[in-house]
Amino acid sequence: MISQDWNDNGEGLFEYRQEEGSDTLGFMDLLQTESAKLVIKHTEVKPEMEGKGIGRQLLEAVADYSRSNNLRIIPICPFAKNLMERNPDKYKDLW
């Protein structure tokens, strides 16, 4: 399950949990700018959960959010940038 939490200053987190109320297993740290950009600053997944697709699911949720809100993504995070570059057909509308 992926949830999102936004602050008034445009900073936000997309968090992955197995179920509501359980520990966060991974997250993406974001910044939504006033110029319709969504900066992916950092992605982190608990070491024991790496390789299970959590980071990819987080990026998909962020991409869906960006499309719904007419935002372009700036992937500062190396993980997100690499995944977006390796899948240009999937994310080309968000650059």
C-alpha positions as CSV (number, residue, x, y, z in Angstrom):
1,M,0.0,0.0,0.0
2,I,1.3,3.4,-0.9
3,S,0.3,6.6,0.9
4,Q,1.3,10.2,0.4
5,D,1.9,13.0,2.9
6,W,2.4,16.6,1.8
7,N,3.5,19.6,3.8
8,D,2.4,23.2,3.1
9,N,5.9,24.0,1.8
10,G,5.6,21.5,-1.1
11,E,7.7,18.8,0.5
12,G,6.1,15.3,0.5
13,L,6.7,11.6,1.0
14,F,5.2,8.7,-0.8
15,E,5.5,5.7,1.6
16,Y,5.2,2.0,1.0
17,R,3.7,-0.3,3.7
18,Q,2.5,-3.8,3.5
19,E,-0.7,-2.8,5.2
20,E,-2.2,0.3,6.9
21,G,-0.5,1.0,10.2
22,S,2.5,-1.2,9.6
23,D,6.1,0.0,9.3
24,T,7.3,2.0,6.3
25,L,9.3,-0.3,4.1
26,G,10.3,2.3,1.5
27,F,9.7,5.9,0.6
28,M,10.3,8.6,-2.0
29,D,11.2,12.1,-0.7
30,L,9.7,14.8,-3.0
31,L,9.4,18.5,-3.6
32,Q,6.6,20.0,-5.6
33,T,7.6,23.4,-7.0
34,E,5.5,26.4,-7.9
35,S,6.5,26.0,-11.5
36,A,4.7,22.6,-12.0
37,K,7.7,20.4,-11.3
38,L,8.0,17.5,-9.0
39,V,11.5,16.8,-7.8
40,I,12.3,13.3,-6.7
41,K,15.0,14.0,-4.1
42,H,15.6,10.5,-2.6
43,T,14.4,7.0,-2.6
44,E,15.0,4.6,0.2
45,V,13.9,0.9,0.7
46,K,14.8,-1.1,3.9
47,P,17.7,-3.3,3.0
48,E,15.8,-6.5,3.7
49,M,13.2,-5.5,1.2
50,E,15.5,-4.4,-1.7
51,G,15.0,-6.2,-5.0
52,K,11.2,-6.7,-4.4
53,G,10.0,-3.9,-6.7
54,I,9.1,-1.4,-3.9
55,G,11.1,1.4,-5.5
56,R,9.5,0.7,-8.9
57,Q,6.0,0.8,-7.3
58,L,6.8,4.1,-5.6
59,L,8.0,5.6,-8.9
60,E,4.8,4.4,-10.6
61,A,2.7,6.0,-7.9
62,V,4.6,9.3,-8.2
63,A,4.3,9.1,-12.0
64,D,0.5,8.7,-11.7
65,Y,0.3,11.6,-9.3
66,S,2.4,13.7,-11.7
67,R,0.2,12.9,-14.7
68,S,-3.0,13.6,-12.7
69,N,-1.7,17.0,-11.6
70,N,0.0,18.0,-14.9
71,L,3.5,18.0,-13.3
72,R,6.9,17.3,-14.9
73,I,9.3,15.2,-12.9
74,I,12.9,16.2,-12.2
75,P,14.6,13.0,-10.9
76,I,17.6,14.1,-8.7
77,C,17.5,10.7,-7.0
78,P,19.9,8.4,-9.0
79,F,17.5,5.4,-8.6
80,A,14.5,7.2,-10.0
81,K,16.6,8.9,-12.8
82,N,18.1,5.5,-13.8
83,L,14.7,3.8,-13.9
84,M,13.1,6.6,-15.9
85,E,16.0,6.6,-18.4
86,R,15.9,2.8,-18.8
87,N,12.1,3.0,-19.6
88,P,11.7,6.1,-21.8
89,D,8.4,4.9,-23.4
90,K,6.9,4.7,-19.9
91,Y,8.0,8.1,-18.6
92,K,8.8,10.3,-21.7
93,D,5.7,12.4,-21.0
94,L,7.0,13.3,-17.6
95,W,10.4,14.8,-18.5
